[in-house]
Amino acid sequence: TWWSITMGVRLLLAFALVLLAGPASAARAAKRPRHPARTYVPTSENLEKVGGFSPGWTPLEACQERYRDAPLDHFSWAAPTQTYRQRYFFCPHFWEKKRDALVAAKRRHGSAKAQPRLRGVASLGVDGESSPLDNLDAGFTKSGPPIFFYTGNEANVELYLNATGLMWEHAESFGAVLVFAEHRYYGESKPKPKEDEEDGNALDASNLGGIIPGHLKKKGEYPYLTSEQAMADYATLIRELKAEIRAPDAPVFAFGGSYGGMLATWMRLKYANVVDGAVAGSAPIWSFVGEDPPVDPGAFADGVTMDATAAGGSAPACAPNVRAAFAELLRRSEQTDLKSIKAPMRLCDDTPLGSPEDVMDVALWAQGAFDYLAMGNFPYESSYILNGDGTLPPYPFRVACGGAMADPTLPNKGGDALLSALADAVGVYYNYSKTRECFDTRHGSNDDSDEDGELWDYQYCTEMFMPMSRDGARDMFFSQPWNETDAVLECERRWGVRPKTSWATTVFGGKRLSWASNVVWTNGYLDPWAGLGVQESLSPSLVAMMLPGGAHHLDFMWSNDLDPEPVIEARKTQMRLLRQWILNKYQAVAARGETIAEL
């Protein structure tokens, strides 16, 4: 068939699609992920769960927005003095509150130990019973506050600042400093091209790794856009912050979801002298070439399909009906009247339907909706996946699998019925406002998100080379085989680079992590990325939890009364582990007889 000839090349970008939850940019949709960046804000109900702030507070207002000059290249002397402005948010409120409470108590009671009333679960003992905070307080006094450090992903860091309720809701109980660091090249942390000193004109951005906003080069060279450079940014920032608060032995814990969870994990592995532990949600760290046993390229599609079955809470007929609808869509691509899909799919009049490739674009557009609905399959209404622009219903994937898609006799009702049901299903995502009269599969997202997608594509084509495939048999889609040769050639065509196909496994250790310590991973059964993450604990301090009812890093979101019990228990486990790791660090410092940050 025509699509099998070009599939490897055409679907390269589809394979780089959705590493972090965020709306697709419509047509050729799987190619361009859209990230819910600065427009997402927590609800007032979310914010009420955090003590110590006035009503109406916001995470942005509670933090200091800062910039630092970070080296553009940490690993060579090619550009020894060149820097870029990296943004981060520094949030000292909980540290200052606990510090002041301990100082006041010390003054009132002399040598008596202070016992401030703090929220959260940090005061829970190993068995869940209340226990004194003496050891935590002593370590806090002598070694400094814990630092909870969010390792920013491939989007504007304000997203994670606003959405990561896990950090906000538990920081008070530890007196933690919160830091949200932005990943280089994303958000406001974009290296600028150097200007010619004589005429002030920007030099070729590709030569120096800079970006001219709005003019991202299709074959630009961005050698400094790597996860390793980003982690070096984070490691040096942490050292600077420790010096600033005069607490070089303060315990540091990396937090991150999705790609951020990968970075959090790798920070603990590569910078164990800087990061004392990591909390990683939905981190597909085992999704690369060269792993043993090899990565399963079809794992993501399998995960999406599982959400369309009874095991995922959907109508049993959904997955076979979706598969039949895609088969019908591609069957029509071989007909002379390609526009026969327009009416049942409710496509806008100007949707290109002049070639089989155009029909493939419609198929990829529809496929992208299921991918994002699976990641955002939260048990409550949420605007996270929609960039704050609207709201998806509770368990939106199950809603998409309702109606005609739930009818086991649907394939008997004809091709138009199948395509109409497909349009209804993807409309849960693309027509969340219920105001669209037709679907414009070419509709793009905002400029910032489009550029984020381009930059992530560059990362995919260099070091984040993650094999993915679909086959229409195991999963509910259609044949999209993984072809490494074609993928490499497409990267060369688009960016002028060849992927280091097994570099991630080489540099980060693949599945051989038993030597490491102090990492807790969570994966939700409803999250399609779960099959590419750590699902079983590797040691007592390398803890993995699978969360029935959980979607993409649901445990990192603000707590909700509708959270499944396993998610609630996972958060408690995360905090208990953190408490133990903090105590271990404080005890290790005390054993050296040092008093670093005496109040």
C-alpha positions in Angstrom: 0.0 0.0 0.0 1.1 3.6 -0.5 1.5 4.4 3.1 3.9 1.6 3.9 6.4 3.0 1.4 6.7 6.4 3.1 5.6 5.5 6.6 9.1 5.4 8.1 9.9 8.9 7.0 6.4 10.5 7.4 6.0 9.2 10.9 9.3 10.1 12.4 7.8 13.3 13.9 4.8 11.3 15.0 7.1 9.2 17.1 8.5 12.3 18.7 5.0 13.4 19.6 3.9 13.5 23.2 6.5 13.1 25.8 4.8 15.6 28.0 1.1 16.1 28.2 -0.1 18.9 26.1 -2.5 19.5 23.2 -1.5 18.6 19.8 -1.2 21.3 17.2 -3.9 19.8 15.1 -3.1 18.7 11.6 -0.1 16.7 11.1 -1.0 16.6 14.7 1.1 13.9 16.0 4.1 15.8 14.7 3.7 18.8 17.0 3.0 18.5 20.6 1.6 21.5 22.4 2.4 22.0 26.0 0.1 23.5 28.6 2.4 26.4 29.4 1.7 29.6 31.2 -2.1 29.8 30.8 -2.7 26.8 33.1 -3.4 28.0 36.7 -4.4 26.0 39.8 -7.9 26.4 41.1 -8.7 28.2 44.3 -9.6 24.8 45.9 -6.1 23.7 45.0 -4.5 26.7 46.6 -6.5 26.4 49.8 -4.6 23.2 50.6 -1.4 25.2 51.2 -1.1 27.1 54.5 0.7 30.3 55.3 -0.6 32.4 52.4 -3.3 35.0 52.1 -6.5 34.1 50.2 -6.1 34.5 46.5 -2.3 33.8 46.5 -0.7 32.2 43.4 2.4 30.2 43.0 3.9 32.9 40.8 3.4 35.5 43.5 4.8 33.2 46.1 8.2 32.9 44.3 10.9 35.1 43.1 11.4 35.1 39.3 15.1 35.1 38.8 17.7 34.9 35.9 21.2 33.7 36.0 24.1 33.7 33.5 24.7 30.0 32.8 27.5 28.7 30.6 26.3 27.8 27.2 28.7 24.9 27.1 29.7 23.2 30.3 31.9 20.5 28.7 34.4 22.2 26.4 36.4 25.3 25.9 34.9 26.1 22.5 33.0 29.1 23.9 34.5 29.5 27.3 32.9 32.8 28.2 29.6 32.6 26.3 26.5 32.5 28.6 22.8 32.6 28.3 20.1 33.9 30.7 18.5 30.9 32.4 15.3 31.6 34.3 14.2 29.9 37.5 11.8 30.5 40.3 13.0 30.6 43.9 10.4 30.0 46.6 11.7 30.4 50.1 8.5 30.9 52.0 8.3 27.5 53.8 12.0 27.6 54.7 11.7 31.1 56.1 8.5 30.2 58.0 10.1 27.2 59.7 13.4 28.9 60.3 11.6 31.8 62.0 9.5 29.5 64.1 12.5 27.6 65.3 14.4 30.7 66.1 11.4 32.1 68.0 11.0 28.9 70.0 14.7 28.8 70.8 14.6 32.3 72.2 11.5 31.6 74.2 12.6 28.3 75.6 16.3 28.5 75.7 17.6 25.1 74.8 14.2 23.5 74.6 13.5 21.9 71.2 10.9 23.6 69.1 7.9 21.6 67.9 6.1 23.8 65.3 2.8 22.6 64.0 3.3 21.8 60.3 1.0 20.4 57.6 1.7 17.4 55.4 2.9 13.9 56.1 6.5 14.5 56.9 5.8 14.0 60.6 4.5 10.5 60.0 6.7 7.7 61.4 7.5 4.6 59.5 4.3 3.0 60.6 2.2 6.0 59.9 2.0 7.0 63.6 2.8 10.5 64.8 6.4 11.0 65.9 8.4 14.0 67.0 10.2 16.2 64.5 13.3 16.5 66.7 15.7 14.9 64.2 14.4 16.9 61.3 14.5 20.1 63.2 18.0 19.5 64.4 19.2 18.7 60.9 17.3 21.7 59.5 19.1 23.9 62.1 22.6 22.6 61.5 22.6 21.6 57.8 20.0 23.8 56.3 16.6 23.3 54.7 15.7 20.6 52.2 15.6 21.9 48.7 12.9 20.5 46.4 14.2 21.2 42.9 11.9 20.8 39.9 13.9 19.8 36.8 12.2 21.7 34.1 10.9 19.9 31.0 10.5 20.9 27.4 8.2 23.8 28.0 7.7 27.0 29.8 8.6 26.4 33.5 5.5 28.2 34.7 3.5 25.2 33.8 5.3 23.1 36.4 5.3 25.9 38.9 1.5 26.0 38.7 0.7 22.3 38.3 3.0 20.5 40.6 0.8 20.4 43.7 2.8 17.5 45.2 5.6 19.9 46.0 3.5 22.8 47.2 1.3 20.7 49.4 4.1 19.0 51.3 6.8 21.7 51.4 5.6 23.2 54.6 6.0 20.0 56.6 9.7 19.9 55.7 10.3 23.6 55.7 11.6 23.1 52.2 12.9 25.7 49.7 11.1 25.2 46.3 13.0 25.8 43.1 11.5 25.5 39.6 14.3 25.7 37.0 13.6 26.2 33.3 15.2 24.0 30.7 17.6 25.7 28.4 16.0 26.8 25.0 12.4 26.6 26.4 10.2 29.3 27.9 12.2 32.4 28.6 15.6 30.6 28.8 16.5 30.8 25.1 20.1 31.5 24.3 20.4 34.7 22.1 22.6 34.9 19.1 25.7 37.0 19.6 25.6 40.4 18.0 28.3 41.8 15.8 30.1 44.4 17.9 30.5 46.8 14.9 26.9 47.0 13.5 24.8 45.4 16.2 23.3 42.8 13.9 22.7 39.3 15.1 25.2 36.8 13.8 24.1 33.5 12.4 22.3 31.9 15.4 23.2 28.4 14.4 26.9 29.1 14.7 26.6 29.9 18.3 23.7 27.8 19.5 21.4 30.8 19.8 17.8 31.3 18.8 16.2 34.3 17.0 12.6 34.2 18.2 10.2 33.3 15.5 13.0 32.2 13.1 13.9 28.7 14.3 16.1 27.3 11.5 14.9 24.0 10.0 18.5 22.9 9.8 19.7 25.0 12.6 22.6 23.7 14.6 21.9 23.8 18.3 24.7 21.7 19.8 24.1 23.0 23.3 20.5 21.8 23.4 21.0 18.5 25.2 19.8 16.9 28.4 23.4 16.7 29.7 23.9 20.5 29.2 20.5 21.1 30.9 21.5 18.9 33.9 24.8 20.7 34.2 22.7 23.9 34.4 20.7 22.4 37.2 23.7 21.1 39.1 25.6 24.4 39.0 22.4 26.3 40.0 21.9 24.1 43.0 25.5 24.8 44.1 24.9 28.5 43.7 21.7 28.4 45.7 23.3 26.4 48.5 26.0 29.1 48.7 23.4 31.8 48.8 21.6 30.4 51.7 24.8 29.4 53.4 23.9 25.7 53.5 26.3 23.6 51.4 25.1 20.4 53.1 21.4 21.0 52.6 19.7 17.9 51.3 18.5 18.3 47.7 15.7 16.3 46.0 14.9 16.5 42.3 11.3 16.3 41.3 10.0 15.9 37.7 7.2 14.4 35.6 7.6 12.8 32.2 10.8 14.2 30.5 11.3 16.1 33.8 11.1 12.7 35.6 13.8 11.4 33.3 15.9 14.4 34.2 15.2 14.0 37.9 16.3 10.3 37.7 19.4 11.1 35.7 20.4 14.0 38.1 20.5 11.5 40.9 22.6 9.1 38.8 25.0 11.6 37.4 25.2 14.2 40.2 24.8 12.1 43.3 27.1 14.5 45.1 24.6 17.3 44.4 21.2 15.6 44.4 20.4 13.3 47.4 17.3 11.7 45.9 14.7 11.9 43.1 10.9 11.7 42.8 10.1 10.9 39.2 6.5 10.6 37.9 5.7 8.9 34.6 9.4 8.9 33.5 9.9 6.7 30.4 13.6 6.2 31.1 13.6 2.7 29.5 12.5 3.8 26.0 15.8 3.9 24.1 17.8 1.9 21.6 20.4 -0.4 23.1 18.6 -1.6 26.2 18.7 -5.2 27.4 16.2 -6.6 27.0 15.4 -4.3 24.0 12.7 -1.6 24.3 9.3 -2.5 22.9 8.5 0.2 20.2 4.8 -0.7 20.5 4.5 -0.2 24.2 3.1 3.3 24.0 0.4 2.4 21.5 -0.5 -0.7 23.6 -1.0 1.6 26.6 -3.3 3.9 24.7 -5.3 0.9 23.5 -5.6 -0.4 27.0 -7.5 2.7 27.9 -10.0 1.8 25.2 -10.8 -1.6 26.8 -12.8 -2.8 29.8 -9.5 -3.0 31.7 -9.1 0.8 31.2 -12.7 1.4 32.3 -14.0 1.9 28.7 -16.7 0.1 26.8 -15.4 -3.3 25.6 -16.4 -2.5 22.0 -14.3 0.7 21.9 -10.9 -0.6 20.8 -12.2 -2.8 18.0 -14.5 -0.1 16.8 -11.6 2.5 16.7 -9.5 0.0 14.8 -12.3 -0.6 12.3 -12.7 3.2 11.9 -9.0 3.7 11.1 -9.1 0.9 8.7 -12.1 2.5 6.9 -10.3 5.8 6.8 -7.2 4.4 5.2 -9.3 2.2 2.8 -10.9 5.3 1.4 -7.4 6.8 0.8 -7.1 4.3 -2.0 -10.3 5.5 -3.7 -10.6 8.1 -6.3 -13.1 10.2 -4.3 -10.9 11.0 -1.3 -13.4 13.7 -0.2 -15.9 11.0 0.8 -14.4 11.3 4.3 -15.2 15.0 4.6 -18.9 14.8 5.7 -18.7 11.9 8.2 -15.5 13.2 9.7 -17.0 16.7 9.8 -13.9 18.3 8.2 -14.0 21.9 7.3 -14.4 22.8 3.6 -10.8 23.9 3.0 -9.3 20.7 4.6 -6.8 19.4 2.0 -8.1 16.0 0.6 -6.3 15.8 -2.7 -3.9 13.0 -2.1 -3.6 9.8 0.1 -1.0 11.7 2.1 -3.7 14.2 3.1 -5.9 11.4 4.3 -2.9 10.1 6.3 -2.7 13.6 7.9 -6.3 13.2 9.0 -5.6 9.8 10.5 -2.6 11.1 12.4 -4.7 14.0 13.6 -7.3 11.6 14.9 -4.7 9.3 16.4 -3.2 12.2 18.4 -6.5 12.9 20.2 -6.4 9.4 21.6 -2.8 9.7 22.7 -3.5 12.9 24.7 -6.8 11.7 26.1 -5.0 8.7 27.5 -2.3 10.8 29.2 -5.0 13.1 30.5 -7.3 10.4 31.6 -7.7 12.0 35.1 -10.6 11.1 37.4 -11.9 14.7 37.6 -12.4 17.7 35.3 -9.1 19.1 34.3 -7.8 21.9 32.1 -4.2 20.7 32.2 -4.1 18.9 28.9 -5.9 21.8 27.2 -3.4 24.5 28.2 -5.9 26.1 30.5 -8.1 27.0 27.5 -10.9 24.7 28.4 -11.9 21.7 30.5 -12.0 18.0 29.8 -14.5 15.8 31.6 -13.6 13.2 34.2 -12.0 10.2 32.6 -12.2 11.8 29.1 -11.0 8.7 27.3 -14.1 6.8 28.6 -16.2 9.6 27.3 -14.6 9.3 23.9 -15.4 5.6 24.1 -19.0 6.2 24.8 -21.8 6.8 22.4 -21.6 5.1 19.0 -18.0 3.8 19.9 -19.6 1.7 22.6 -21.9 -0.1 20.2 -20.6 -3.6 19.4 -22.7 -3.6 16.2 -21.2 -0.3 14.9 -19.1 -2.0 12.1 -22.3 -3.5 10.6 -23.7 0.0 10.1 -21.4 1.0 7.3 -18.2 3.1 6.7 -19.8 6.5 7.3 -21.1 5.4 10.7 -17.6 4.3 11.7 -16.1 7.6 10.6 -18.8 9.6 12.3 -18.2 7.7 15.5 -14.5 8.4 15.1 -15.2 12.1 14.7 -17.4 12.1 17.9 -14.6 10.4 19.8 -11.8 12.7 18.9 -14.2 15.6 19.3 -14.0 15.1 23.1 -10.5 16.4 22.7 -10.5 18.7 19.7 -14.0 20.1 20.4 -13.8 20.4 24.1 -15.6 23.7 23.9 -18.5 22.1 22.0 -18.6 25.1 19.7 -16.7 23.9 16.6 -19.0 23.2 13.6 -16.2 21.5 11.7 -12.7 20.2 12.3 -9.8 22.1 10.8 -7.0 19.6 10.9 -4.4 22.2 10.0 -5.2 24.4 12.9 -1.9 25.3 14.7 -1.2 26.2 18.3 0.4 29.3 19.7 3.9 30.3 18.5 5.7 29.4 21.8 4.3 25.9 21.8 5.0 25.3 18.1 8.6 26.3 18.7 8.8 24.0 21.7 7.7 21.2 19.5 10.4 22.0 17.0 13.0 22.1 19.7 11.9 18.8 21.1 12.1 17.3 17.6 15.7 18.4 17.5 16.3 16.7 20.9 14.7 13.6 19.5 17.0 13.7 16.5 20.1 14.0 18.6 20.0 12.1 21.9 16.3 11.4 22.8 16.0 8.8 20.1 13.0 6.8 21.2 11.7 4.0 18.9 7.9 3.8 18.6 5.6 1.9 16.3 2.0 0.9 15.9 0.6 -2.2 14.0 -3.2 -2.1 14.1 -3.2 -5.6 15.5 -1.9 -5.4 19.1 -3.2 -1.8 19.2 -6.2 -0.1 17.7 -4.5 2.1 15.2 -2.9 1.2 11.8 0.5 0.0 10.6 3.3 2.4 11.5 6.4 0.2 11.6 9.6 1.4 13.3 12.4 1.8 10.8 15.5 3.1 12.4 17.3 3.8 9.0 14.4 5.9 7.8 14.2 7.8 11.1 17.9 8.7 11.0 17.6 9.8 7.3 14.6 12.0 8.2 16.6 13.6 11.1 19.4 14.4 8.6 17.0 15.9 6.2 15.2 18.1 8.8 18.1 19.1 11.1 21.3 18.1 9.4 22.2 15.8 12.3 22.4 12.1 12.8 21.0 10.7 16.1 23.3 9.0 18.5 20.9 6.1 18.5 22.2 4.4 21.7 23.7 7.3 23.5 21.0 7.6 26.1 21.5 4.0 27.1 25.3 4.5 27.1 25.4 7.6 29.2 22.5 6.9 31.6 22.9 3.2 32.2 19.8 1.8 30.6 18.2 -0.9 32.8 21.3 -1.5 34.8 20.5 0.7 37.7 20.8 -1.6 40.7 23.9 0.2 41.9 22.0 3.5 42.3 19.9 4.7 45.3 17.2 7.1 46.5 14.8 7.2 43.5 11.1 6.7 43.7 9.2 6.2 40.4 5.5 6.2 39.9 3.5 5.2 36.8 -0.2 5.1 36.3 -1.9 2.1 34.7 -3.9 4.4 32.5 -0.8 6.3 31.3 0.5 5.0 27.9 4.1 5.9 29.0 3.9 3.4 31.9 5.2 0.5 29.7 8.4 2.4 29.1 9.2 3.3 32.7 10.3 1.4 35.9 7.4 -0.7 37.1 9.1 -2.9 39.8 11.3 -1.8 42.6 15.0 -2.5 42.1 16.1 -2.3 45.7 14.8 -0.9 49.0 15.9 2.6 48.0 14.9 2.3 44.3 11.2 2.1 44.7 8.7 1.8 41.9 4.9 2.1 42.3 2.2 1.2 39.7 -0.9 3.2 40.3 -4.3 1.7 39.3 -6.5 4.5 38.0 -3.6 6.9 37.5 -2.9 8.7 34.2 0.2 10.8 33.3 2.0 11.8 36.5 -1.4 12.2 38.3 0.4 12.0 41.6 2.3 15.2 40.9 -0.9 17.1 40.4 -2.8 18.9 43.2 -4.6 16.5 45.4 -8.3 16.0 44.7 -11.1 14.2 46.5 -11.6 12.0 43.4 -8.0 10.8 43.4 -7.8 7.0 43.4 -6.7 5.5 46.7 -3.4 4.1 45.1 -2.5 7.7 44.1 -3.2 8.9 47.7 -1.1 6.2 49.1 1.7 6.8 46.6 2.1 10.4 47.8 2.3 9.2 51.4 5.0 6.8 50.4 6.9 9.4 48.5 6.9 11.7 51.5 8.0 9.0 53.9 10.9 8.1 51.6 11.9 11.7 51.4 11.7 12.0 55.2 14.0 9.1 55.6 16.4 10.3 52.9 16.5 13.7 54.6 17.2 12.2 57.9 20.0 10.1 56.4 21.6 13.2 55.0 21.3 15.1 58.2 22.8 12.2 60.2 25.7 11.9 57.7 26.5 15.6 58.1 26.2 15.3 61.9 28.6 12.3 61.9 31.2 14.6 60.4 30.8 16.9 63.3 29.9 19.9 61.1 27.6 22.8 61.9 27.0 24.6 58.6 23.8 26.6 58.9 23.4 27.2 62.7 20.5 29.5 63.3 
